[in-house]
Amino acid sequence: MSGRFYVIDRIFDAAELRLGLKRQQIVRIDRIAPQGTSKSKRRGA
């Protein structure tokens, strides 16, 4: 985390930010591969 911003690394295809204890608020971040890039060519796939 840098200030009020989170830095998301490209190692993962998806990430979740969960806020709260009992009733969580979930924010999901999905990475989309650039055009012309197949899934098998990416790191960590």
C-alpha distance (Angstrom), angle and dihedral (degrees) to the residues before:
residue distance angle dihedral
M1 . . .
S2 3.78 . .
G3 3.80 113.7 .
R4 3.80 105.4 -51.7
F5 3.82 94.3 -21.8
Y6 3.79 131.5 88.0
V7 3.80 118.9 -141.3
I8 3.80 110.9 -138.7
D9 3.80 116.2 -155.3
R10 3.80 120.3 -142.8
I11 3.82 92.2 -131.5
F12 3.80 90.9 91.4
D13 3.80 128.0 58.1
A14 3.81 92.7 -150.5
A15 3.79 139.5 17.6
E16 3.80 135.2 -174.6
L17 3.78 129.3 -151.1
R18 3.82 111.9 -159.5
L19 3.81 121.3 -164.6
G20 3.79 124.1 -171.1
L21 3.77 136.3 21.9
K22 3.81 114.2 -112.8
R23 3.81 101.3 16.1
Q24 3.79 104.2 29.3
Q25 3.77 125.1 -158.4
I26 3.81 106.7 -142.2
V27 3.80 125.8 -157.8
R28 3.81 114.6 -171.1
I29 3.80 122.5 -161.1
D30 3.82 117.5 -163.7
R31 3.78 122.5 -170.4
I32 3.78 118.1 -136.8
A33 3.82 117.6 -153.4
P34 3.82 116.0 -122.9
Q35 3.81 116.3 -103.0
G36 3.80 113.0 -82.8
T37 3.82 93.6 27.2
S38 3.76 118.1 111.5
K39 3.80 120.8 -146.9
S40 3.82 92.8 -118.6
K41 3.83 92.4 60.1
R42 3.83 94.9 58.1
R43 3.77 123.7 96.7
G44 3.79 115.3 -101.8
A45 3.80 94.7 12.6
